[in-house]
């Protein structure tokens, strides 16, 4: 098997020595180079292609933010990881667009290996080198202009409301994904993994959120003219409903609070790959929609016809690069018909996605996604699906045009073929 090439950069000799000792047991699988400056790193990159670069942020001369920005420009296919302790907000803003994820310094060998392997493993869902390169280059996601304007206006008020800002941010999939990536970085030194936007804003403070959103140019406004028949707010509403259905299913199963939180997060982000395909390939995605209108769906199969991959794989790879948890990444990548059967959260997202596709129809060409019963027979038993649907109907009665109590719904959702 071909070894993975990693480049570690730190100006402190003792840190490099510690890294060499920590990673000794990976020598059979990783080909590692360790250098003590940004300039030395660029020279090494000029000679050999590296899969991953892990750089300290605070270094004399060329610091990590400048180095990783130059690596992004010259070698965009390289996974870029910042290894750093707490730094000031200006350093965060300088490095945001060039860093895939951040690792706290100091860190254990186990954590460092897990984070690097997690980013590398997310590549497994994508096989097209062009798509792999594209996703590695992405540093911004399209945002609905109306949502961005709402946030700007609220932040401009003398006493902006945390609740209103949190509500606005969570109305947009791209914005949610990027902000959660940032607030869970060690730059901010928060004590625990943050899985709610309200908690993130409360702990960071409005001034930090304001700087992150308005000063970093993280987000691009979605150009609705490129695909006039597609509206991002409809995609968002679907993701919001899937997140809530997944949460209710996990609650019904009496899952622990971390599983419930991951189900909700995976549901919210399960279609983030569509943002990538729609934003970067609007004409080709128009072909996908045309095929769906003319020949039927589901959409993800038509995506594979046009792109050789689907939004599920694209989204999983990006979220894996950005350091989302393994459970969430797998749920995003495997929420259609090609996932391991033993994992709970991916199957919950499959069920939640299918339930929403059957309960809410956007338009006459909308393609319903059915669950193949033989994928996970223990999970998708008819009686269990019935229990979930009853629980959702009883605990989510305030949503309009959502009928999950129809007697025929169970037969529509479950594909027994």
ZATIZA-587740 format. One record per residue (C-alpha): residue in one letter; x, y negated, z. Coordinates in steps of 0.02 Angstrom, whole numbers. Each point is the difference from the previous one (the first is absolute). Example, Ala and Ser with C-alpha at 12.3 -4.5 7.8 and 13.67 -1.06 7.14 Angstrom:
2
<site kolfi="A" X="615" Y="225" Z="390"/>
<site kolfi="S" X="69" Y="-172" Z="-33"/>
***
This chain:
417
<site kolfi="X" X="0" Y="0" Z="0"/>
<site kolfi="X" X="62" Y="-174" Z="-42"/>
<site kolfi="X" X="53" Y="-97" Z="153"/>
<site kolfi="X" X="-86" Y="-162" Z="49"/>
<site kolfi="X" X="120" Y="-148" Z="-4"/>
<site kolfi="X" X="-12" Y="-123" Z="144"/>
<site kolfi="X" X="97" Y="-161" Z="31"/>
<site kolfi="X" X="14" Y="-69" Z="178"/>
<site kolfi="X" X="57" Y="-179" Z="27"/>
<site kolfi="X" X="52" Y="-76" Z="168"/>
<site kolfi="X" X="139" Y="-120" Z="47"/>
<site kolfi="X" X="31" Y="89" Z="166"/>
<site kolfi="X" X="123" Y="144" Z="-14"/>
<site kolfi="X" X="-68" Y="87" Z="155"/>
<site kolfi="X" X="-177" Y="-2" Z="-74"/>
<site kolfi="X" X="62" Y="83" Z="-160"/>
<site kolfi="X" X="95" Y="129" Z="103"/>
<site kolfi="X" X="-157" Y="35" Z="101"/>
<site kolfi="X" X="-102" Y="20" Z="-160"/>
<site kolfi="X" X="128" Y="123" Z="-68"/>
<site kolfi="X" X="-13" Y="104" Z="159"/>
<site kolfi="X" X="-190" Y="-12" Z="8"/>
<site kolfi="X" X="-22" Y="62" Z="-178"/>
<site kolfi="X" X="134" Y="136" Z="0"/>
<site kolfi="X" X="-128" Y="139" Z="-15"/>
<site kolfi="X" X="-70" Y="-76" Z="-161"/>
<site kolfi="X" X="164" Y="14" Z="-96"/>
<site kolfi="X" X="-60" Y="152" Z="-98"/>
<site kolfi="X" X="-150" Y="-99" Z="-66"/>
<site kolfi="X" X="57" Y="-182" Z="0"/>
<site kolfi="X" X="150" Y="-78" Z="-85"/>
<site kolfi="X" X="35" Y="-150" Z="112"/>
<site kolfi="X" X="109" Y="-153" Z="-22"/>
<site kolfi="X" X="30" Y="-125" Z="142"/>
<site kolfi="X" X="65" Y="-176" Z="-31"/>
<site kolfi="X" X="26" Y="-152" Z="112"/>
<site kolfi="X" X="-59" Y="-146" Z="-107"/>
<site kolfi="X" X="-127" Y="-55" Z="-128"/>
<site kolfi="X" X="135" Y="-26" Z="-131"/>
<site kolfi="X" X="67" Y="176" Z="28"/>
<site kolfi="X" X="-176" Y="66" Z="-19"/>
<site kolfi="X" X="-23" Y="-85" Z="-168"/>
<site kolfi="X" X="167" Y="70" Z="-59"/>
<site kolfi="X" X="-54" Y="176" Z="50"/>
<site kolfi="X" X="-168" Y="-22" Z="-87"/>
<site kolfi="X" X="90" Y="-54" Z="-157"/>
<site kolfi="X" X="92" Y="167" Z="-8"/>
<site kolfi="X" X="-133" Y="127" Z="55"/>
<site kolfi="X" X="-190" Y="5" Z="1"/>
<site kolfi="X" X="-70" Y="11" Z="177"/>
<site kolfi="X" X="-175" Y="60" Z="43"/>
<site kolfi="X" X="-9" Y="-95" Z="165"/>
<site kolfi="X" X="90" Y="-148" Z="78"/>
<site kolfi="X" X="-11" Y="-32" Z="187"/>
<site kolfi="X" X="72" Y="-169" Z="49"/>
<site kolfi="X" X="18" Y="-99" Z="159"/>
<site kolfi="X" X="-83" Y="-171" Z="-14"/>
<site kolfi="X" X="119" Y="-105" Z="105"/>
<site kolfi="X" X="172" Y="3" Z="-81"/>
<site kolfi="X" X="129" Y="-137" Z="-30"/>
<site kolfi="X" X="21" Y="-65" Z="-176"/>
<site kolfi="X" X="-132" Y="87" Z="-105"/>
<site kolfi="X" X="-136" Y="52" Z="123"/>
<site kolfi="X" X="-120" Y="144" Z="-22"/>
<site kolfi="X" X="-142" Y="-106" Z="-68"/>
<site kolfi="X" X="109" Y="-67" Z="-142"/>
<site kolfi="X" X="76" Y="171" Z="-34"/>
<site kolfi="X" X="-168" Y="90" Z="-11"/>
<site kolfi="X" X="-70" Y="-138" Z="-111"/>
<site kolfi="X" X="146" Y="21" Z="-119"/>
<site kolfi="X" X="-22" Y="189" Z="4"/>
<site kolfi="X" X="-185" Y="-20" Z="-40"/>
<site kolfi="X" X="42" Y="-107" Z="-152"/>
<site kolfi="X" X="143" Y="107" Z="-66"/>
<site kolfi="X" X="-54" Y="175" Z="56"/>
<site kolfi="X" X="-189" Y="-8" Z="23"/>
<site kolfi="X" X="-20" Y="189" Z="8"/>
<site kolfi="X" X="100" Y="10" Z="162"/>
<site kolfi="X" X="-97" Y="22" Z="162"/>
<site kolfi="X" X="48" Y="-147" Z="112"/>
<site kolfi="X" X="-4" Y="15" Z="190"/>
<site kolfi="X" X="51" Y="-133" Z="127"/>
<site kolfi="X" X="81" Y="57" Z="162"/>
<site kolfi="X" X="-16" Y="-140" Z="125"/>
<site kolfi="X" X="-44" Y="-60" Z="172"/>
<site kolfi="X" X="-116" Y="-147" Z="32"/>
<site kolfi="X" X="37" Y="-151" Z="-110"/>
<site kolfi="X" X="-80" Y="-170" Z="-25"/>
<site kolfi="X" X="-146" Y="-32" Z="-115"/>
<site kolfi="X" X="105" Y="-84" Z="-135"/>
<site kolfi="X" X="101" Y="160" Z="-21"/>
<site kolfi="X" X="-161" Y="100" Z="-11"/>
<site kolfi="X" X="-66" Y="-114" Z="-138"/>
<site kolfi="X" X="165" Y="8" Z="-96"/>
<site kolfi="X" X="2" Y="190" Z="-3"/>
<site kolfi="X" X="-184" Y="43" Z="-15"/>
<site kolfi="X" X="-11" Y="20" Z="-188"/>
<site kolfi="X" X="158" Y="105" Z="-16"/>
<site kolfi="X" X="-23" Y="125" Z="143"/>
<site kolfi="X" X="-108" Y="154" Z="-13"/>
<site kolfi="X" X="5" Y="34" Z="186"/>
<site kolfi="X" X="89" Y="-46" Z="160"/>
<site kolfi="X" X="81" Y="111" Z="131"/>
<site kolfi="X" X="39" Y="-59" Z="176"/>
<site kolfi="X" X="181" Y="-12" Z="56"/>
<site kolfi="X" X="57" Y="98" Z="98"/>
<site kolfi="X" X="-97" Y="154" Z="-54"/>
<site kolfi="X" X="15" Y="186" Z="28"/>
<site kolfi="X" X="67" Y="118" Z="-133"/>
<site kolfi="X" X="-169" Y="86" Z="-5"/>
<site kolfi="X" X="-95" Y="-161" Z="-33"/>
<site kolfi="X" X="122" Y="-61" Z="-132"/>
<site kolfi="X" X="-4" Y="168" Z="-92"/>
<site kolfi="X" X="-190" Y="8" Z="12"/>
<site kolfi="X" X="-23" Y="-174" Z="-71"/>
<site kolfi="X" X="121" Y="29" Z="-145"/>
<site kolfi="X" X="-74" Y="171" Z="-40"/>
<site kolfi="X" X="-175" Y="-71" Z="10"/>
<site kolfi="X" X="41" Y="-130" Z="-133"/>
<site kolfi="X" X="85" Y="132" Z="-108"/>
<site kolfi="X" X="-139" Y="128" Z="19"/>
<site kolfi="X" X="-130" Y="-124" Z="-59"/>
<site kolfi="X" X="84" Y="14" Z="-171"/>
<site kolfi="X" X="-60" Y="179" Z="-14"/>
<site kolfi="X" X="-175" Y="-52" Z="-52"/>
<site kolfi="X" X="66" Y="-97" Z="-151"/>
<site kolfi="X" X="94" Y="87" Z="-140"/>
<site kolfi="X" X="7" Y="-135" Z="-135"/>
<site kolfi="X" X="167" Y="-95" Z="19"/>
<site kolfi="X" X="-77" Y="-159" Z="-71"/>
<site kolfi="X" X="-138" Y="3" Z="130"/>
<site kolfi="X" X="124" Y="37" Z="138"/>
<site kolfi="X" X="104" Y="-150" Z="-52"/>
<site kolfi="X" X="-154" Y="-112" Z="-11"/>
<site kolfi="X" X="-61" Y="40" Z="175"/>
<site kolfi="X" X="173" Y="-23" Z="74"/>
<site kolfi="X" X="5" Y="-175" Z="-77"/>
<site kolfi="X" X="-167" Y="-55" Z="73"/>
<site kolfi="X" X="12" Y="-132" Z="136"/>
<site kolfi="X" X="-173" Y="-79" Z="-16"/>
<site kolfi="X" X="-177" Y="59" Z="-27"/>
<site kolfi="X" X="-143" Y="-94" Z="-83"/>
<site kolfi="X" X="-119" Y="-89" Z="118"/>
<site kolfi="X" X="-176" Y="-60" Z="-34"/>
<site kolfi="X" X="19" Y="-190" Z="-19"/>
<site kolfi="X" X="-157" Y="-35" Z="102"/>
<site kolfi="X" X="70" Y="95" Z="150"/>
<site kolfi="X" X="167" Y="-88" Z="-10"/>
<site kolfi="X" X="-87" Y="-169" Z="-8"/>
<site kolfi="X" X="-107" Y="44" Z="152"/>
<site kolfi="X" X="156" Y="39" Z="101"/>
<site kolfi="X" X="89" Y="-158" Z="-56"/>
<site kolfi="X" X="-150" Y="-107" Z="48"/>
<site kolfi="X" X="-18" Y="82" Z="170"/>
<site kolfi="X" X="186" Y="-17" Z="38"/>
<site kolfi="X" X="-10" Y="-186" Z="-45"/>
<site kolfi="X" X="-130" Y="-34" Z="135"/>
<site kolfi="X" X="56" Y="-82" Z="165"/>
<site kolfi="X" X="-56" Y="156" Z="96"/>
<site kolfi="X" X="-4" Y="148" Z="-120"/>
<site kolfi="X" X="-97" Y="154" Z="54"/>
<site kolfi="X" X="96" Y="163" Z="21"/>
<site kolfi="X" X="-160" Y="98" Z="-29"/>
<site kolfi="X" X="-38" Y="-87" Z="-165"/>
<site kolfi="X" X="178" Y="18" Z="-63"/>
<site kolfi="X" X="5" Y="185" Z="48"/>
<site kolfi="X" X="-167" Y="27" Z="-86"/>
<site kolfi="X" X="61" Y="-87" Z="-158"/>
<site kolfi="X" X="164" Y="96" Z="-7"/>
<site kolfi="X" X="-89" Y="167" Z="20"/>
<site kolfi="X" X="-115" Y="-43" Z="-144"/>
<site kolfi="X" X="145" Y="29" Z="-120"/>
<site kolfi="X" X="94" Y="164" Z="-21"/>
<site kolfi="X" X="162" Y="-77" Z="-64"/>
<site kolfi="X" X="8" Y="-130" Z="136"/>
<site kolfi="X" X="-35" Y="129" Z="135"/>
<site kolfi="X" X="136" Y="118" Z="-63"/>
<site kolfi="X" X="134" Y="-135" Z="-7"/>
<site kolfi="X" X="-39" Y="-82" Z="168"/>
<site kolfi="X" X="-4" Y="168" Z="91"/>
<site kolfi="X" X="168" Y="43" Z="-77"/>
<site kolfi="X" X="73" Y="-160" Z="68"/>
<site kolfi="X" X="-74" Y="0" Z="174"/>
<site kolfi="X" X="62" Y="176" Z="31"/>
<site kolfi="X" X="179" Y="-46" Z="-45"/>
<site kolfi="X" X="127" Y="-14" Z="142"/>
<site kolfi="X" X="28" Y="-182" Z="-47"/>
<site kolfi="X" X="-141" Y="-47" Z="116"/>
<site kolfi="X" X="43" Y="119" Z="142"/>
<site kolfi="X" X="-181" Y="49" Z="32"/>
<site kolfi="X" X="-17" Y="139" Z="130"/>
<site kolfi="X" X="-109" Y="122" Z="-96"/>
<site kolfi="X" X="-63" Y="44" Z="-174"/>
<site kolfi="X" X="-132" Y="-128" Z="-49"/>
<site kolfi="X" X="-151" Y="71" Z="-91"/>
<site kolfi="X" X="-121" Y="-146" Z="11"/>
<site kolfi="X" X="11" Y="-172" Z="-80"/>
<site kolfi="X" X="-77" Y="-88" Z="151"/>
<site kolfi="X" X="131" Y="79" Z="114"/>
<site kolfi="X" X="138" Y="-48" Z="-122"/>
<site kolfi="X" X="-52" Y="-183" Z="-5"/>
<site kolfi="X" X="-25" Y="-9" Z="188"/>
<site kolfi="X" X="173" Y="72" Z="36"/>
<site kolfi="X" X="95" Y="-98" Z="-133"/>
<site kolfi="X" X="-91" Y="-165" Z="17"/>
<site kolfi="X" X="-83" Y="-105" Z="-133"/>
<site kolfi="X" X="156" Y="-100" Z="-44"/>
<site kolfi="X" X="95" Y="158" Z="-46"/>
<site kolfi="X" X="-146" Y="66" Z="-102"/>
<site kolfi="X" X="-14" Y="-169" Z="-86"/>
<site kolfi="X" X="185" Y="3" Z="-46"/>
<site kolfi="X" X="-11" Y="178" Z="-63"/>
<site kolfi="X" X="-152" Y="-31" Z="-109"/>
<site kolfi="X" X="33" Y="-175" Z="-66"/>
<site kolfi="X" X="189" Y="-8" Z="-6"/>
<site kolfi="X" X="55" Y="167" Z="-72"/>
<site kolfi="X" X="-91" Y="8" Z="-168"/>
<site kolfi="X" X="-39" Y="181" Z="39"/>
<site kolfi="X" X="-160" Y="3" Z="-95"/>
<site kolfi="X" X="-53" Y="-27" Z="-179"/>
<site kolfi="X" X="-175" Y="-57" Z="-44"/>
<site kolfi="X" X="-94" Y="130" Z="-100"/>
<site kolfi="X" X="-36" Y="-58" Z="-177"/>
<site kolfi="X" X="-180" Y="52" Z="-28"/>
<site kolfi="X" X="12" Y="-44" Z="-186"/>
<site kolfi="X" X="118" Y="146" Z="-35"/>
<site kolfi="X" X="-138" Y="126" Z="40"/>
<site kolfi="X" X="-163" Y="-99" Z="-3"/>
<site kolfi="X" X="-107" Y="153" Z="37"/>
<site kolfi="X" X="92" Y="40" Z="161"/>
<site kolfi="X" X="-22" Y="-94" Z="164"/>
<site kolfi="X" X="123" Y="25" Z="142"/>
<site kolfi="X" X="-131" Y="-42" Z="130"/>
<site kolfi="X" X="-97" Y="155" Z="-52"/>
<site kolfi="X" X="157" Y="105" Z="21"/>
<site kolfi="X" X="27" Y="-78" Z="171"/>
<site kolfi="X" X="-179" Y="34" Z="55"/>
<site kolfi="X" X="21" Y="183" Z="-49"/>
<site kolfi="X" X="162" Y="12" Z="100"/>
<site kolfi="X" X="-82" Y="-83" Z="150"/>
<site kolfi="X" X="-144" Y="124" Z="-4"/>
<site kolfi="X" X="117" Y="150" Z="-20"/>
<site kolfi="X" X="101" Y="-61" Z="149"/>
<site kolfi="X" X="-156" Y="-8" Z="107"/>
<site kolfi="X" X="-67" Y="167" Z="-60"/>
<site kolfi="X" X="169" Y="81" Z="37"/>
<site kolfi="X" X="2" Y="-78" Z="173"/>
<site kolfi="X" X="-175" Y="66" Z="36"/>
<site kolfi="X" X="44" Y="175" Z="-61"/>
<site kolfi="X" X="152" Y="4" Z="116"/>
<site kolfi="X" X="-107" Y="-65" Z="144"/>
<site kolfi="X" X="-130" Y="134" Z="-37"/>
<site kolfi="X" X="138" Y="131" Z="11"/>
<site kolfi="X" X="59" Y="-78" Z="165"/>
<site kolfi="X" X="174" Y="-30" Z="-70"/>
<site kolfi="X" X="123" Y="-96" Z="108"/>
<site kolfi="X" X="14" Y="-189" Z="-19"/>
<site kolfi="X" X="160" Y="6" Z="-104"/>
<site kolfi="X" X="-78" Y="118" Z="-126"/>
<site kolfi="X" X="-156" Y="-110" Z="-7"/>
<site kolfi="X" X="110" Y="-155" Z="-30"/>
<site kolfi="X" X="98" Y="90" Z="-137"/>
<site kolfi="X" X="-161" Y="59" Z="-83"/>
<site kolfi="X" X="-64" Y="-178" Z="-5"/>
<site kolfi="X" X="166" Y="-68" Z="-66"/>
<site kolfi="X" X="15" Y="135" Z="-133"/>
<site kolfi="X" X="-178" Y="-34" Z="-56"/>
<site kolfi="X" X="35" Y="-185" Z="-13"/>
<site kolfi="X" X="156" Y="27" Z="-105"/>
<site kolfi="X" X="-47" Y="157" Z="-97"/>
<site kolfi="X" X="-26" Y="-96" Z="-165"/>
<site kolfi="X" X="147" Y="-120" Z="18"/>
<site kolfi="X" X="79" Y="85" Z="-152"/>
<site kolfi="X" X="-140" Y="-71" Z="-108"/>
<site kolfi="X" X="65" Y="-174" Z="42"/>
<site kolfi="X" X="168" Y="50" Z="-74"/>
<site kolfi="X" X="-71" Y="75" Z="-160"/>
<site kolfi="X" X="-127" Y="-140" Z="-26"/>
<site kolfi="X" X="124" Y="-140" Z="34"/>
<site kolfi="X" X="149" Y="67" Z="-97"/>
<site kolfi="X" X="-90" Y="91" Z="-142"/>
<site kolfi="X" X="-166" Y="-90" Z="-29"/>
<site kolfi="X" X="-15" Y="51" Z="-184"/>
<site kolfi="X" X="36" Y="183" Z="35"/>
<site kolfi="X" X="-116" Y="-1" Z="149"/>
<site kolfi="X" X="-132" Y="-70" Z="-115"/>
<site kolfi="X" X="22" Y="161" Z="-101"/>
<site kolfi="X" X="-32" Y="100" Z="160"/>
<site kolfi="X" X="-162" Y="-93" Z="31"/>
<site kolfi="X" X="-52" Y="20" Z="-183"/>
<site kolfi="X" X="31" Y="188" Z="9"/>
<site kolfi="X" X="-102" Y="9" Z="159"/>
<site kolfi="X" X="-145" Y="-93" Z="-80"/>
<site kolfi="X" X="3" Y="106" Z="-158"/>
<site kolfi="X" X="46" Y="173" Z="64"/>
<site kolfi="X" X="-36" Y="-5" Z="185"/>
<site kolfi="X" X="120" Y="15" Z="146"/>
<site kolfi="X" X="67" Y="16" Z="124"/>
<site kolfi="X" X="111" Y="-151" Z="-23"/>
<site kolfi="X" X="157" Y="81" Z="72"/>
<site kolfi="X" X="-2" Y="134" Z="-136"/>
<site kolfi="X" X="-13" Y="-133" Z="-134"/>
<site kolfi="X" X="144" Y="-93" Z="84"/>
<site kolfi="X" X="105" Y="157" Z="-20"/>
<site kolfi="X" X="-45" Y="7" Z="-184"/>
<site kolfi="X" X="59" Y="-179" Z="-27"/>
<site kolfi="X" X="143" Y="-17" Z="127"/>
<site kolfi="X" X="53" Y="177" Z="39"/>
<site kolfi="X" X="-39" Y="-35" Z="182"/>
<site kolfi="X" X="-144" Y="-70" Z="104"/>
<site kolfi="X" X="-31" Y="-140" Z="123"/>
<site kolfi="X" X="14" Y="126" Z="143"/>
<site kolfi="X" X="182" Y="42" Z="-38"/>
<site kolfi="X" X="45" Y="-181" Z="-36"/>
<site kolfi="X" X="-75" Y="-60" Z="164"/>
<site kolfi="X" X="79" Y="139" Z="102"/>
<site kolfi="X" X="174" Y="-38" Z="-67"/>
<site kolfi="X" X="-14" Y="-186" Z="34"/>
<site kolfi="X" X="-67" Y="24" Z="176"/>
<site kolfi="X" X="136" Y="130" Z="34"/>
<site kolfi="X" X="132" Y="-125" Z="-56"/>
<site kolfi="X" X="-78" Y="-130" Z="114"/>
<site kolfi="X" X="13" Y="115" Z="151"/>
<site kolfi="X" X="-181" Y="47" Z="28"/>
<site kolfi="X" X="-21" Y="156" Z="107"/>
<site kolfi="X" X="18" Y="172" Z="-80"/>
<site kolfi="X" X="-184" Y="39" Z="37"/>
<site kolfi="X" X="-63" Y="-157" Z="-87"/>
<site kolfi="X" X="116" Y="23" Z="-150"/>
<site kolfi="X" X="-57" Y="180" Z="-25"/>
<site kolfi="X" X="-182" Y="-49" Z="16"/>
<site kolfi="X" X="21" Y="-133" Z="-135"/>
<site kolfi="X" X="95" Y="117" Z="-117"/>
<site kolfi="X" X="-111" Y="152" Z="25"/>
<site kolfi="X" X="-175" Y="-74" Z="11"/>
<site kolfi="X" X="-51" Y="83" Z="-163"/>
<site kolfi="X" X="15" Y="184" Z="-49"/>
<site kolfi="X" X="184" Y="44" Z="18"/>
<site kolfi="X" X="44" Y="-9" Z="184"/>
<site kolfi="X" X="56" Y="123" Z="134"/>
<site kolfi="X" X="-151" Y="79" Z="83"/>
<site kolfi="X" X="70" Y="2" Z="176"/>
<site kolfi="X" X="7" Y="-187" Z="32"/>
<site kolfi="X" X="-150" Y="-79" Z="85"/>
<site kolfi="X" X="13" Y="-184" Z="-50"/>
<site kolfi="X" X="16" Y="24" Z="-190"/>
<site kolfi="X" X="-153" Y="110" Z="2"/>
<site kolfi="X" X="-97" Y="-127" Z="103"/>
<site kolfi="X" X="43" Y="-134" Z="-129"/>
<site kolfi="X" X="-54" Y="118" Z="-140"/>
<site kolfi="X" X="-168" Y="24" Z="87"/>
<site kolfi="X" X="-22" Y="-185" Z="40"/>
<site kolfi="X" X="44" Y="-51" Z="-179"/>
<site kolfi="X" X="-122" Y="125" Z="-74"/>
<site kolfi="X" X="-139" Y="-50" Z="120"/>
<site kolfi="X" X="18" Y="-183" Z="-48"/>
<site kolfi="X" X="5" Y="41" Z="-186"/>
<site kolfi="X" X="-167" Y="89" Z="19"/>
<site kolfi="X" X="-82" Y="-124" Z="118"/>
<site kolfi="X" X="45" Y="-162" Z="-90"/>
<site kolfi="X" X="-7" Y="-13" Z="-190"/>
<site kolfi="X" X="81" Y="-156" Z="-73"/>
<site kolfi="X" X="-73" Y="16" Z="-175"/>
<site kolfi="X" X="-74" Y="127" Z="-121"/>
<site kolfi="X" X="171" Y="59" Z="-60"/>
<site kolfi="X" X="64" Y="30" Z="176"/>
<site kolfi="X" X="76" Y="173" Z="19"/>
<site kolfi="X" X="-42" Y="101" Z="156"/>
<site kolfi="X" X="139" Y="104" Z="76"/>
<site kolfi="X" X="-45" Y="171" Z="67"/>
<site kolfi="X" X="91" Y="104" Z="131"/>
<site kolfi="X" X="57" Y="172" Z="-55"/>
<site kolfi="X" X="-51" Y="113" Z="142"/>
<site kolfi="X" X="145" Y="121" Z="-25"/>
<site kolfi="X" X="132" Y="-135" Z="32"/>
<site kolfi="X" X="-25" Y="7" Z="188"/>
<site kolfi="X" X="-141" Y="122" Z="38"/>
<site kolfi="X" X="18" Y="-16" Z="189"/>
<site kolfi="X" X="-20" Y="-188" Z="-9"/>
<site kolfi="X" X="-130" Y="-15" Z="-137"/>
<site kolfi="X" X="-128" Y="122" Z="67"/>
<site kolfi="X" X="-177" Y="-51" Z="-41"/>
<site kolfi="X" X="-51" Y="-10" Z="183"/>
<site kolfi="X" X="149" Y="-110" Z="41"/>
<site kolfi="X" X="-35" Y="-119" Z="-143"/>
<site kolfi="X" X="-180" Y="-9" Z="57"/>
<site kolfi="X" X="58" Y="-45" Z="176"/>
<site kolfi="X" X="112" Y="-137" Z="-68"/>
<site kolfi="X" X="-138" Y="-74" Z="-109"/>
<site kolfi="X" X="-122" Y="-2" Z="147"/>
<site kolfi="X" X="130" Y="-84" Z="111"/>
<site kolfi="X" X="38" Y="-133" Z="-132"/>
<site kolfi="X" X="-185" Y="-35" Z="-26"/>
<site kolfi="X" X="-27" Y="-17" Z="189"/>
<site kolfi="X" X="151" Y="-111" Z="33"/>
<site kolfi="X" X="8" Y="-112" Z="-154"/>
<site kolfi="X" X="-174" Y="-64" Z="-27"/>
<site kolfi="X" X="43" Y="-181" Z="-35"/>
<site kolfi="X" X="68" Y="24" Z="-176"/>
<site kolfi="X" X="-115" Y="-38" Z="-146"/>
<site kolfi="X" X="-28" Y="116" Z="-149"/>
<site kolfi="X" X="85" Y="146" Z="85"/>
<site kolfi="X" X="-105" Y="156" Z="13"/>
<site kolfi="X" X="92" Y="149" Z="71"/>
<site kolfi="X" X="-155" Y="85" Z="71"/>
<site kolfi="X" X="-68" Y="60" Z="-167"/>
<site kolfi="X" X="-37" Y="187" Z="7"/>
<site kolfi="X" X="76" Y="28" Z="-173"/>
<site kolfi="X" X="162" Y="-92" Z="39"/>
<site kolfi="X" X="89" Y="152" Z="73"/>
<site kolfi="X" X="-26" Y="101" Z="-159"/>
<site kolfi="X" X="58" Y="-148" Z="-106"/>
<site kolfi="X" X="161" Y="-23" Z="98"/>
<site kolfi="X" X="54" Y="182" Z="16"/>
<site kolfi="X" X="69" Y="86" Z="-155"/>
<site kolfi="X" X="-15" Y="187" Z="31"/>
<site kolfi="X" X="82" Y="47" Z="-164"/>
***
